[in-house]
């Protein structure tokens, strides 16, 4: 019984982490690919050209999706603490 609850809690934790991390990582990946294509076409090989646009793109995603991220985390934490007796006992 305890093992099933632990597995369920682990699954919910991983799903929550993936829901929050996917937009950030996807934005960084897409921005990196676009900058790499631009660098290959123009033959410009500058390291800051890859780093700075990724920072701005991730900051924009965090700005727009921040409320959703925090609502998702608060919902998970509230549910976790509300059902703590079920998870422990």
Secondary structure, DSSP 4 states (H G I P E B T S, - for coil): -HHHHHHHHHHHHHHHHHHHHHHHHHHHHHHHHHHHHHHHHHT---HHHHHHHHHHHHHHHHHHHHHHHHHHHHHHHHHHHHTHHHHH-
